[in-house]
Amino acid sequence: MAIPAKQNLSITRGDTETIVVTMKNSAGVVINITGRTYRAHIRTTKDAATTSGTFVCTVTNPTGGVVTFVMSAGSTAALVVGTQYWDFEENDAGTVATILSGTVNVLADVSR
C-alpha cells in the first residue's frame, strides 16, 4: 500500500480553483493514464459523512499523464472559511489509490 503524497491547498472562497497534475512513476517518467478515472473531494473533517466541495476531474492528456481538476466559483463560495481536508483518488480498472491528500486552507473573500 502506497502512502499518498502530501499536498496542502489554499483556496479563496468564491474563486474558481484549477489544479493540473501530471502523473509520473517513481523514476519520474510520465504514465499513460488512458482509461483511468479520478475524483477529488473536500470535507470539513476526514470522517465527515458529506463533502463540502467536489472537484470535476478530467483527463486532459491521457498519454501525457495529465489530469485537470476544477472547482467552480459557485462551489468554492459555499466552502466554510478555515481548515478542511481533501484527497485525490485514481481508479484504474477497479483498483483505487489515493494519490494526493492534505489540508485545504479556505480563505475568506472580500469581493462578493
Secondary structure in CASP SS format (residue, H / E / C, confidence):
PFRMAT SS
TARGET T0000
AUTHOR 0000-0000-0000
METHOD secondary structure of the structure
MODEL  1
M C 1.00
A C 1.00
I C 1.00
P C 1.00
A E 1.00
K E 1.00
Q C 1.00
N C 1.00
L E 1.00
S E 1.00
I E 1.00
T E 1.00
R C 1.00
G C 1.00
D C 1.00
T C 1.00
E E 1.00
T E 1.00
I E 1.00
V E 1.00
V E 1.00
T E 1.00
M C 1.00
K E 1.00
N C 1.00
S C 1.00
A C 1.00
G C 1.00
V C 1.00
V E 1.00
I C 1.00
N C 1.00
I C 1.00
T C 1.00
G C 1.00
R C 1.00
T E 1.00
Y E 1.00
R E 1.00
A E 1.00
H E 1.00
I E 1.00
R E 1.00
T C 1.00
T C 1.00
K C 1.00
D C 1.00
A C 1.00
A C 1.00
T C 1.00
T C 1.00
S C 1.00
G E 1.00
T E 1.00
F E 1.00
V E 1.00
C E 1.00
T E 1.00
V E 1.00
T E 1.00
N E 1.00
P C 1.00
T C 1.00
G C 1.00
G C 1.00
V E 1.00
V E 1.00
T E 1.00
F E 1.00
V E 1.00
M E 1.00
S C 1.00
A H 1.00
G H 1.00
S H 1.00
T H 1.00
A H 1.00
A C 1.00
L C 1.00
V C 1.00
V C 1.00
G E 1.00
T E 1.00
Q E 1.00
Y E 1.00
W E 1.00
D E 1.00
F E 1.00
E E 1.00
E E 1.00
N E 1.00
D E 1.00
A C 1.00
G C 1.00
T E 1.00
V E 1.00
A E 1.00
T E 1.00
I E 1.00
L E 1.00
S E 1.00
G E 1.00
T E 1.00
V E 1.00
N E 1.00
V E 1.00
L E 1.00
A C 1.00
D C 1.00
V C 1.00
S C 1.00
R C 1.00
END
